[in-house]
Amino acid sequence: LPLDRKGVVSVVKSANEIWKLATGGRFDVVQAHGRIPAFVCGMLSRRAGFPPFAVTAHGFYDPKPPMRSLTLWGRRNIAVSEDVKSFMVEKYKLDPDAIDIITNGVDTDVPAHQDSPRLRIVTASRLDGDTALTPALLCELMPRIRKDFPELDPTLTVVGGGSKLTAMREAARLANSQSPGAVTVAGSVIDMPSILARADIFVGSSRAALEAMAASVPVVLCSDMGCDGVIDETNLRRAEETNFTCRGGAPADLETLRLAVERLICADERERSLYGAFGRAYVTRRASAELFAD
């Protein structure tokens, strides 16, 4: 259904088909993951016979008019992190007892790490206006990193698709003109675990960062919202509270990101493996898909 489109025709079509499904398929619960599905289901829930429905909020939904009146919530709701729950209570006046926090859960069954004589840096995210800063900064940094650490022959792989993909390919072309072979833009991929198996350092945020941690890859946490640096015991709690998005962290800029990445580059192989083991242990204990499905 066209649940990615806000037009009246799309919304009416989605509403009609969801009503048929929800009332004819003996469903017990309807869960909306996103603002448009929540609006459609919220309108339908006012009719007798529609199942109870829940909404998952995985970001800060704009509380100002007119978007406020178009943001509908369920009988119960799910927040992806503590700060998102606080936002829902403060800005939308929702009952905190009707909001459960269920963070991202990721697959812990991942392929083994593949060694290489080169140092391989990977970043992955949507490449859109609000999510493309980290890979853009890394593309700008790579010529300097390769100059400062020639013995490691560092490379960067950028994974993701979106409206900024063409601009990212241009940024990679510029980096490669200064340092041939520095950056590869892979675009959208369907087998992220195999890419993480060939990564020595991951730079990114949110679910992608958790997936890298599950693969025992040391992580520099960085997003458009900030840079929290290398994930370790000193910043893990803060990362949890913001769903690993760096909300409220130090500004993400070239120098902040360079220092964080070089902290891992300068670490020896044993130190990097300890950072990776720390992340893997956390995900296995606190953020596995099996745990949160339960």
KEKE-3310 file (N, C-alpha, C; in steps of 0.2 Angstrom, whole numbers, plus 5000, padded with zeros to 4 digits):
npx = (5004:5002:5009:5019:5016:5008:4997:4979:4972:4981:4981:4967:4966:4975:4968:4956:4960:4967:4957:4949:4958:4961:4949:4944:4953:4954:4963:4972:4979:4985:4999:5007:5021:5028:5024:5013:5007:5002:4993:4983:4979:4975:4964:4955:4954:4944:4932:4920:4924:4937:4953:4963:4976:4994:5007:5024:5036:5051:5058:5059:5044:5037:5030:5023:5009:5004:5007:5005:4992:4990:4997:4994:4991:4992:4982:4991:5009:5025:5041:5057:5068:5074:5074:5066:5054:5052:5051:5038:5030:5031:5029:5018:5009:5006:5001:5013:5013:5008:5017:5029:5046:5055:5070:5080:5083:5095:5102:5112:5119:5131:5143:5160:5174:5184:5201:5213:5227:5225:5218:5202:5189:5172:5156:5138:5122:5106:5107:5102:5095:5096:5104:5117:5129:5140:5146:5150:5159:5169:5173:5179:5190:5197:5209:5218:5220:5225:5237:5243:5244:5251:5256:5246:5237:5223:5206:5190:5173:5157:5141:5124:5109:5099:5093:5105:5114:5121:5128:5137:5144:5151:5159:5167:5173:5181:5189:5196:5203:5213:5219:5221:5210:5204:5191:5176:5160:5147:5133:5116:5114:5111:5116:5123:5129:5140:5148:5152:5159:5171:5176:5186:5185:5170:5160:5147:5129:5115:5104:5113:5125:5124:5122:5135:5142:5137:5144:5156:5164:5174:5167:5165:5154:5144:5134:5122:5117:5127:5143:5149:5160:5172:5164:5163:5165:5163:5154:5143:5131:5125:5124:5114:5103:5099:5096:5108:5110:5117:5111:5112:5126:5143:5147:5146:5160:5174:5186:5183:5178:5189:5199:5192:5191:5205:5209:5205:5212:5226:5226:5232:5231:5226:5220:5210:5202:5198:5189:5180:5175:5169:5158:5151:5148:5139:5128:5124:5120:5111:5104:5099:5090:5082:5080:5072:5062:5055)
npy = (4994:5012:5018:5027:5039:5055:5060:5063:5053:5042:5040:5037:5025:5017:5017:5010:4997:4993:4993:4982:4972:4972:4970:4959:4949:4943:4949:4953:4964:4979:4987:5002:5008:5022:5038:5041:5028:5028:5038:5034:5022:5027:5035:5025:5018:5024:5019:5007:4990:4990:4983:4985:4997:5000:5012:5014:5025:5031:5042:5060:5067:5080:5092:5104:5114:5112:5098:5092:5089:5080:5069:5054:5043:5027:5015:5010:5013:5013:5017:5020:5023:5031:5045:5048:5043:5052:5064:5061:5061:5074:5083:5079:5075:5062:5048:5042:5029:5022:5020:5010:5006:4999:4995:4995:4979:4967:4955:4942:4932:4931:4932:4926:4936:4943:4943:4955:4963:4977:4992:4993:5004:5006:5014:5016:5021:5029:5039:5054:5070:5072:5063:5061:5066:5061:5050:5060:5068:5058:5055:5067:5066:5055:5056:5063:5054:5043:5048:5050:5038:5028:5015:5007:5007:5013:5011:5017:5011:5016:5013:5013:5021:5034:5051:5059:5051:5053:5065:5059:5050:5059:5066:5055:5053:5065:5063:5052:5057:5064:5054:5040:5026:5027:5028:5019:5019:5010:5010:5005:4989:4972:4963:4966:4960:4953:4963:4969:4959:4961:4972:4983:4994:5003:5017:5026:5026:5022:5009:5003:5005:4996:4984:4983:4982:4970:4962:4962:4973:4987:5002:5019:5031:5041:5054:5065:5072:5073:5068:5055:5048:5034:5019:5013:5008:5020:5029:5021:5021:5033:5032:5022:5029:5037:5030:5026:5037:5049:5060:5076:5075:5079:5092:5085:5086:5089:5088:5083:5070:5065:5064:5054:5043:5041:5037:5024:5019:5021:5012:4995:4979:4970:4979:4984:4973:4971:4981:4978:4966:4970:4978:4967:4959:4967:4969:4955:4953:4963:4969:4960:4953:4942:4944:4956:4953:4943)
npz = (5000:4998:5009:5011:5006:5006:5000:4997:4989:4990:5004:5007:4999:5006:5019:5016:5012:5023:5033:5028:5029:5043:5049:5043:5044:5057:5066:5081:5085:5079:5073:5070:5061:5060:5054:5044:5043:5056:5057:5047:5053:5066:5062:5058:5069:5076:5072:5076:5079:5074:5077:5093:5093:5091:5092:5085:5090:5083:5083:5085:5083:5074:5084:5082:5075:5058:5060:5072:5074:5065:5070:5076:5090:5098:5108:5116:5116:5108:5112:5105:5113:5128:5128:5118:5123:5133:5126:5119:5130:5136:5125:5118:5128:5132:5141:5152:5157:5147:5138:5131:5132:5119:5112:5098:5091:5086:5074:5080:5075:5065:5051:5052:5056:5043:5039:5034:5025:5024:5032:5035:5034:5037:5034:5036:5032:5029:5015:5015:5018:5031:5036:5031:5034:5041:5032:5023:5029:5032:5019:5016:5025:5022:5012:5020:5031:5025:5021:5033:5038:5030:5030:5034:5024:5023:5019:5014:5014:5009:5013:5008:5002:4994:4993:4993:4987:4974:4977:4986:4979:4971:4981:4985:4973:4972:4984:4980:4969:4975:4983:4977:4976:4989:4993:4992:4986:4989:4988:4990:4999:5001:5009:5022:5033:5027:5023:5035:5040:5034:5039:5049:5057:5061:5057:5062:5067:5077:5073:5063:5069:5080:5073:5068:5080:5085:5076:5081:5078:5081:5085:5080:5086:5077:5070:5061:5071:5081:5089:5097:5099:5101:5105:5121:5139:5145:5138:5135:5142:5140:5126:5125:5130:5120:5109:5102:5094:5095:5099:5106:5108:5106:5094:5077:5068:5057:5064:5077:5073:5066:5077:5084:5075:5073:5085:5086:5074:5079:5089:5093:5085:5095:5104:5097:5095:5107:5110:5100:5105:5117:5112:5105:5116:5123:5114:5113:5126:5129:5117:5107:5093:5097:5110:5111:5103:5111)
capx = (5000:5006:5009:5025:5014:5003:4991:4973:4971:4985:4978:4961:4967:4978:4963:4951:4963:4969:4951:4947:4963:4961:4942:4942:4958:4954:4969:4971:4983:4988:5005:5010:5028:5029:5019:5008:5003:4999:4988:4978:4976:4972:4957:4951:4952:4938:4926:4919:4927:4944:4957:4967:4982:4999:5012:5031:5040:5058:5062:5056:5039:5036:5024:5020:5004:4998:5009:5003:4985:4990:5001:4989:4994:4988:4980:4998:5014:5032:5047:5063:5073:5071:5073:5060:5048:5052:5048:5031:5026:5032:5026:5011:5005:5004:5002:5020:5012:5005:5022:5034:5053:5058:5075:5082:5086:5099:5104:5119:5121:5135:5149:5167:5178:5189:5207:5216:5233:5223:5214:5195:5184:5165:5150:5132:5116:5103:5110:5097:5097:5097:5108:5122:5134:5145:5150:5153:5165:5174:5176:5184:5195:5201:5215:5223:5221:5229:5243:5246:5245:5252:5258:5240:5233:5216:5201:5183:5167:5151:5135:5117:5106:5095:5094:5112:5119:5125:5133:5142:5149:5155:5163:5171:5178:5186:5194:5200:5207:5218:5222:5217:5208:5203:5184:5171:5153:5143:5126:5111:5116:5106:5120:5127:5134:5146:5152:5154:5164:5177:5177:5190:5182:5164:5158:5140:5125:5108:5104:5119:5131:5122:5124:5143:5144:5136:5149:5163:5168:5175:5163:5164:5147:5143:5128:5121:5116:5133:5148:5150:5167:5172:5159:5166:5161:5162:5149:5138:5124:5122:5122:5108:5097:5097:5096:5114:5110:5121:5107:5115:5133:5148:5145:5150:5164:5180:5192:5180:5178:5196:5202:5189:5193:5212:5210:5205:5218:5232:5226:5235:5225:5223:5216:5204:5198:5194:5183:5175:5172:5165:5152:5148:5145:5134:5123:5122:5117:5106:5101:5098:5083:5078:5078:5067:5055:5052)
capy = (5000:5018:5021:5032:5045:5059:5062:5061:5047:5037:5039:5034:5018:5013:5016:5005:4991:4991:4991:4976:4967:4972:4968:4953:4944:4941:4951:4955:4970:4983:4991:5006:5010:5027:5044:5040:5022:5029:5043:5030:5018:5031:5037:5019:5015:5028:5015:5001:4984:4990:4981:4989:4998:5003:5016:5015:5031:5030:5049:5066:5069:5088:5094:5110:5114:5107:5091:5090:5087:5074:5064:5051:5038:5021:5014:5009:5015:5010:5022:5016:5025:5034:5052:5048:5043:5059:5069:5060:5063:5082:5087:5076:5074:5055:5045:5038:5022:5019:5020:5005:5007:4993:4998:4991:4972:4965:4948:4941:4926:4934:4928:4927:4942:4941:4947:4959:4967:4984:4994:4994:5007:5006:5018:5014:5025:5032:5045:5059:5077:5072:5057:5060:5070:5056:5048:5065:5070:5053:5056:5072:5065:5049:5058:5064:5048:5038:5051:5050:5030:5024:5008:5003:5007:5013:5012:5018:5009:5019:5009:5016:5024:5040:5057:5061:5046:5056:5069:5055:5048:5065:5067:5050:5055:5070:5060:5047:5061:5066:5048:5034:5020:5029:5028:5015:5020:5003:5011:5000:4982:4967:4958:4970:4956:4951:4969:4970:4954:4963:4979:4984:5000:5005:5024:5027:5027:5019:5002:5001:5004:4990:4978:4982:4979:4962:4958:4963:4978:4993:5007:5026:5033:5048:5055:5072:5075:5073:5063:5052:5044:5027:5016:5009:5008:5027:5032:5017:5022:5039:5030:5019:5033:5041:5025:5026:5042:5054:5067:5080:5074:5084:5093:5081:5090:5085:5087:5078:5064:5063:5061:5048:5037:5040:5033:5016:5017:5020:5006:4990:4974:4967:4984:4985:4967:4971:4986:4974:4961:4974:4979:4961:4957:4972:4967:4949:4953:4969:4971:4955:4953:4937:4947:4961:4949:4941)
capz = (5000:4997:5015:5011:5002:5010:4996:4999:4986:4993:5011:5006:4997:5012:5024:5014:5012:5030:5036:5026:5032:5050:5052:5040:5045:5064:5069:5088:5087:5073:5075:5065:5062:5055:5055:5040:5045:5062:5055:5044:5058:5071:5060:5057:5076:5079:5070:5080:5076:5072:5083:5097:5089:5095:5087:5087:5088:5083:5082:5087:5078:5075:5088:5080:5070:5058:5060:5078:5073:5060:5073:5080:5094:5099:5115:5119:5111:5109:5111:5104:5117:5134:5126:5113:5127:5137:5121:5118:5136:5136:5119:5116:5134:5133:5148:5152:5159:5141:5133:5133:5128:5116:5108:5092:5092:5080:5073:5083:5071:5060:5049:5056:5053:5037:5040:5028:5027:5024:5037:5031:5038:5034:5036:5033:5034:5024:5012:5014:5020:5039:5039:5026:5036:5043:5027:5019:5033:5031:5012:5016:5029:5020:5010:5026:5035:5021:5021:5040:5040:5023:5031:5035:5017:5025:5014:5016:5010:5011:5011:5009:4997:4996:4989:4993:4984:4969:4980:4990:4974:4969:4987:4984:4967:4974:4988:4976:4965:4980:4985:4973:4980:4996:4995:4988:4987:4988:4987:4994:4999:5004:5013:5026:5037:5024:5023:5042:5041:5031:5042:5055:5060:5059:5059:5061:5072:5078:5071:5059:5074:5084:5069:5068:5087:5085:5072:5084:5075:5085:5083:5082:5086:5074:5066:5060:5078:5086:5088:5104:5099:5102:5110:5127:5145:5147:5135:5133:5145:5136:5119:5126:5132:5114:5104:5099:5088:5097:5101:5112:5109:5104:5087:5072:5063:5054:5069:5082:5070:5065:5083:5086:5071:5074:5092:5084:5070:5082:5093:5090:5083:5101:5107:5093:5096:5114:5108:5096:5110:5121:5108:5104:5123:5125:5110:5115:5133:5130:5111:5102:5091:5100:5117:5110:5101:5117)
cpx = (5004:5006:5015:5023:5008:4997:4985:4971:4974:4982:4972:4961:4970:4973:4958:4954:4965:4963:4949:4952:4962:4954:4941:4947:4959:4961:4967:4974:4985:4993:5007:5017:5029:5023:5012:5003:4999:4993:4982:4975:4972:4965:4953:4949:4946:4931:4926:4921:4934:4948:4961:4974:4987:5004:5019:5033:5047:5062:5057:5051:5038:5030:5020:5014:5007:5000:5006:4996:4985:4994:4996:4993:4989:4986:4986:5003:5021:5037:5053:5069:5070:5070:5067:5054:5047:5049:5041:5027:5026:5028:5019:5007:5002:5005:5009:5019:5009:5010:5028:5041:5055:5063:5076:5085:5089:5101:5111:5122:5125:5141:5155:5170:5184:5195:5210:5222:5231:5219:5207:5190:5177:5160:5144:5127:5112:5107:5105:5100:5099:5101:5115:5129:5141:5149:5153:5159:5171:5177:5181:5190:5200:5208:5220:5225:5226:5236:5247:5247:5246:5253:5252:5236:5226:5212:5194:5178:5161:5145:5129:5115:5101:5096:5100:5117:5124:5130:5138:5147:5153:5161:5169:5176:5183:5191:5199:5205:5214:5222:5218:5216:5205:5196:5180:5164:5149:5136:5122:5114:5111:5110:5125:5131:5140:5151:5155:5160:5171:5179:5182:5188:5175:5163:5151:5136:5119:5109:5110:5125:5130:5124:5132:5145:5143:5141:5156:5167:5168:5171:5164:5157:5147:5137:5127:5119:5121:5138:5150:5157:5166:5168:5164:5162:5160:5156:5143:5131:5121:5120:5115:5102:5095:5097:5102:5114:5114:5118:5110:5122:5137:5146:5149:5153:5170:5185:5189:5180:5185:5199:5199:5191:5201:5213:5210:5211:5224:5232:5229:5229:5222:5218:5209:5199:5195:5188:5178:5171:5168:5158:5148:5145:5139:5127:5120:5118:5111:5102:5100:5091:5079:5076:5072:5061:5052:5049)
cpy = (5006:5022:5026:5038:5048:5061:5059:5054:5041:5035:5035:5026:5014:5012:5010:4998:4988:4989:4984:4970:4966:4969:4961:4947:4941:4943:4954:4962:4973:4987:4995:5009:5016:5032:5043:5034:5024:5034:5039:5026:5021:5033:5031:5017:5019:5024:5009:4995:4984:4988:4986:4990:5001:5007:5015:5021:5030:5037:5054:5069:5076:5089:5100:5109:5115:5100:5088:5086:5081:5068:5060:5045:5033:5021:5013:5011:5013:5016:5018:5018:5030:5042:5053:5048:5049:5064:5068:5062:5071:5085:5085:5074:5067:5053:5040:5031:5018:5018:5015:5007:5000:4996:4993:4984:4970:4958:4947:4935:4929:4930:4930:4933:4939:4946:4950:4963:4975:4985:4996:4997:5007:5010:5016:5018:5026:5038:5050:5065:5077:5067:5056:5063:5066:5054:5054:5068:5065:5053:5061:5071:5059:5051:5059:5058:5043:5041:5050:5042:5026:5017:5004:5003:5008:5014:5013:5015:5013:5015:5013:5020:5030:5046:5060:5056:5049:5061:5065:5052:5053:5066:5061:5051:5060:5067:5055:5051:5063:5060:5042:5028:5021:5027:5024:5017:5014:5004:5006:4993:4978:4962:4962:4966:4954:4957:4970:4965:4956:4970:4978:4989:5002:5012:5025:5028:5022:5012:4999:5000:4998:4984:4977:4980:4972:4958:4959:4968:4984:4999:5014:5029:5040:5048:5063:5075:5076:5068:5061:5049:5037:5024:5012:5010:5016:5031:5028:5019:5028:5037:5026:5023:5037:5036:5025:5031:5048:5061:5070:5079:5080:5085:5088:5086:5086:5083:5082:5071:5061:5060:5055:5042:5036:5036:5026:5014:5016:5014:5000:4985:4971:4972:4984:4979:4967:4976:4982:4969:4964:4975:4973:4958:4961:4969:4960:4949:4958:4971:4966:4955:4948:4940:4951:4958:4946:4946)
cpz = (5000:5004:5016:5008:5006:5006:4998:4996:4989:5000:5011:5004:5003:5017:5022:5014:5019:5034:5034:5029:5040:5053:5049:5041:5052:5067:5076:5089:5080:5076:5069:5067:5057:5056:5051:5042:5052:5061:5052:5049:5064:5069:5060:5064:5079:5077:5075:5076:5074:5078:5087:5093:5093:5089:5090:5085:5089:5082:5085:5082:5080:5079:5087:5075:5063:5059:5067:5077:5069:5063:5078:5084:5096:5106:5119:5114:5113:5108:5110:5109:5123:5132:5122:5118:5131:5132:5120:5124:5137:5131:5117:5122:5134:5140:5148:5153:5152:5136:5135:5129:5126:5111:5102:5094:5086:5080:5076:5079:5064:5057:5052:5052:5048:5038:5033:5030:5027:5030:5034:5036:5034:5038:5033:5036:5028:5021:5010:5018:5028:5041:5035:5029:5038:5037:5023:5023:5032:5024:5012:5020:5026:5017:5015:5030:5031:5021:5027:5041:5034:5024:5032:5029:5019:5019:5017:5012:5013:5008:5013:5002:4999:4992:4988:4990:4979:4972:4983:4985:4971:4975:4986:4978:4969:4979:4984:4971:4969:4982:4982:4977:4987:4998:4990:4990:4985:4986:4992:4993:5002:5009:5017:5031:5034:5023:5029:5043:5039:5034:5048:5059:5057:5061:5057:5067:5072:5076:5068:5064:5078:5080:5069:5075:5087:5081:5075:5081:5079:5081:5085:5081:5083:5070:5064:5066:5083:5085:5096:5105:5099:5107:5115:5133:5147:5144:5133:5136:5141:5129:5120:5126:5125:5108:5099:5093:5090:5098:5107:5113:5106:5096:5082:5067:5061:5060:5074:5079:5068:5071:5085:5082:5072:5080:5090:5079:5073:5087:5089:5089:5090:5104:5103:5094:5103:5113:5105:5101:5115:5118:5107:5111:5125:5121:5112:5121:5133:5123:5106:5100:5095:5107:5116:5107:5107:5121)
residu = (LEU:PRO:LEU:ASP:ARG:LYS:GLY:VAL:VAL:SER:VAL:VAL:LYS:SER:ALA:ASN:GLU:ILE:TRP:LYS:LEU:ALA:THR:GLY:GLY:ARG:PHE:ASP:VAL:VAL:GLN:ALA:HIS:GLY:ARG:ILE:PRO:ALA:PHE:VAL:CYS:GLY:MET:LEU:SER:ARG:ARG:ALA:GLY:PHE:PRO:PRO:PHE:ALA:VAL:THR:ALA:HIS:GLY:PHE:TYR:ASP:PRO:LYS:PRO:PRO:MET:ARG:SER:LEU:THR:LEU:TRP:GLY:ARG:ARG:ASN:ILE:ALA:VAL:SER:GLU:ASP:VAL:LYS:SER:PHE:MET:VAL:GLU:LYS:TYR:LYS:LEU:ASP:PRO:ASP:ALA:ILE:ASP:ILE:ILE:THR:ASN:GLY:VAL:ASP:THR:ASP:VAL:PRO:ALA:HIS:GLN:ASP:SER:PRO:ARG:LEU:ARG:ILE:VAL:THR:ALA:SER:ARG:LEU:ASP:GLY:ASP:THR:ALA:LEU:THR:PRO:ALA:LEU:LEU:CYS:GLU:LEU:MET:PRO:ARG:ILE:ARG:LYS:ASP:PHE:PRO:GLU:LEU:ASP:PRO:THR:LEU:THR:VAL:VAL:GLY:GLY:GLY:SER:LYS:LEU:THR:ALA:MET:ARG:GLU:ALA:ALA:ARG:LEU:ALA:ASN:SER:GLN:SER:PRO:GLY:ALA:VAL:THR:VAL:ALA:GLY:SER:VAL:ILE:ASP:MET:PRO:SER:ILE:LEU:ALA:ARG:ALA:ASP:ILE:PHE:VAL:GLY:SER:SER:ARG:ALA:ALA:LEU:GLU:ALA:MET:ALA:ALA:SER:VAL:PRO:VAL:VAL:LEU:CYS:SER:ASP:MET:GLY:CYS:ASP:GLY:VAL:ILE:ASP:GLU:THR:ASN:LEU:ARG:ARG:ALA:GLU:GLU:THR:ASN:PHE:THR:CYS:ARG:GLY:GLY:ALA:PRO:ALA:ASP:LEU:GLU:THR:LEU:ARG:LEU:ALA:VAL:GLU:ARG:LEU:ILE:CYS:ALA:ASP:GLU:ARG:GLU:ARG:SER:LEU:TYR:GLY:ALA:PHE:GLY:ARG:ALA:TYR:VAL:THR:ARG:ARG:ALA:SER:ALA:GLU:LEU:PHE:ALA:ASP)
# end
